[in-house]
């Protein structure tokens, strides 16, 4: 049984249709990502699935008894309670169980209570333990720390949190509440790489189902096993992670192109036969073919090549409106030649990033540089002597607030280093893409922004250029201040493309870009002949472009350099981590062996002797616990004796728990 099932869903805000023709089923243990271009309706679909909005058409069914947790892009939290109290609200059932256990413990000595109180207590205690009742504080701390909260934040009131912190807190509460289905809209927003990697590990071990909308391709590669692509007119399903989806999508696009070419060739041959025979001896056969082609053209115009070639004519007739009137040869030929090819490819950016001239081989060098602001009185981090050569791409990574943007501005000589010096190479023409798009004037129109870079372009040329970045019609006269984050990012890229720079400093260039736009940007940057210094949380982009990894490590107040790709860097870190764990495991036995060679065998004998003792004690206490249970089923009339039996029962149970913990350690 699926948790959510939907058939032919549609949603519109009159007169605009957001999506239509969506059918889906979310099974147990699903790992699904929904992708598609911006504006296609992904967030609206999630809200419909959750029940926050009603569909305009279609049927949606949600299985009863299943808990659904939803994370919106911008979470709203109210109240004056603290971060810790908000997390406790996610486990209210555990807190209620804990309170009930305490109440029952206080009443165990009351002779007037029913005799099955201990049985009820045992059942509730087992359920409490199975649900994580004895570890919930640890889980809260682990979840909060994993999502980037400092322990000093735990007792901060919610009104003192930023918007990003509130969204992370809602995500923490959702994970702690352990719903059957997690629906997450851009969960990696406001998370740095460390927090995203923690979330990846958590979701991979998640026992429930997950449906995720995300632009983080690396994240999708590691978390999901199905991709649902929303496009105009419906949804297309793919098996596998993001990389598998890209490969399958290319194969399907190529198949559709082949179908189009094959059908066009067939239709044109049919027309050629009709024109040759419409006035000859085979006129009846030619007219019959003309009727058939006329109907086919109408069906293709309405349903598309792929649908018509896959379905029987009876099915097509029920979906398409076919005129009984047969068109003339000229009309049919005209409409055949105007048939459009496959239209499922989303519109994408036509980026053009080319270097106007070649820089020197040495692009950037630093000597003893320390990054920071003089008026703050403390450095952010120090760097080793860095070297960046022409054609390389150095990817700068690190947690939020580590100083990545400050580092870029220091290299641009907008901020002086606290110590050391930055040396830029010869013949450099620098292009800077700022994360906050500071180079855009909110009072200017798009045309005016382009004119500030290329004043010699005519208005028609500016409009044509902006259309390559998906700005059409009257949009080119909008003011920058009215643009969304994604639109501002596209405009900044458009300006960058006109600079013809041979050194690009890019600060989070994929922020607010949908996946198709990210793919185009990655393709263009991979073919770029200049040098790139990239600050990004987009690990997919980093892995594709980076020839060096520069990681800022705040705990050490330093920057670490790795020569290689991001995947190679992560693999080396995993090897080092495993080696450190193994070294820690082996350290104590090595020390013991140096002090006394026979100590290991002595310790092993002691462990086995103690293990046998513990097992005998457990058997004795279990027998005693069973005896106490039988005596409490028919308790004595003296309340004092009943109270004594209850206290002994609780103590024996506690001793048993302690022995079981010791037994587990000794067995390991």
Secondary structure by P-SEA (a helix, b strand, c coil): cccccccbbbbbccccccccbbbbbbccccbbbbbbcccccaaaaaaaaaccccccbbbbbbbccbbbbbbccbbbbbccccaaaaaaaaaaaaaaaaaaaaaaaaaccccccccaaaaaaaaaaaaaaaaccccaaaaaaaaaaaacccccccccccccccaaaaaaaaaaaaaaacccbbbbccccccccaaaaaaaaaaaaaccbbbbbbcccaaaaaccccbbbbbcccbbbbbcccaaaaaaaaaaaaaaaaaaaaaaaaaaaaaaaaaaacccccaaaaaaaaaaaaaaaaaaaacccaaaaaaccaaaaaaccccccccccaaaaaaaaaacccccccccccbbbbbbccccccccbbbcccccccccccccccccccccccccbbbbbbbcccccaaaaaaaaaccccccccccccccccbbbbbbcccccccccccaaaaaaaacccccaaaaaaaaaaacccccccccccccccaaaaaaaaaaaaaaccccccccccccccccaaaaaaaaaaaaaccbbbbccccaaaaaaacccbbbbbbccccbbbbbcccaaaaaaaaaaaaaaaaaaaaaaaaaaaaaaccaaaaaaaaaaaaaaaaaaaaaaaaaaaaaaaaaaaacccccaaaaaaaaaaaaaaaaaaaaaaaaaaaaac
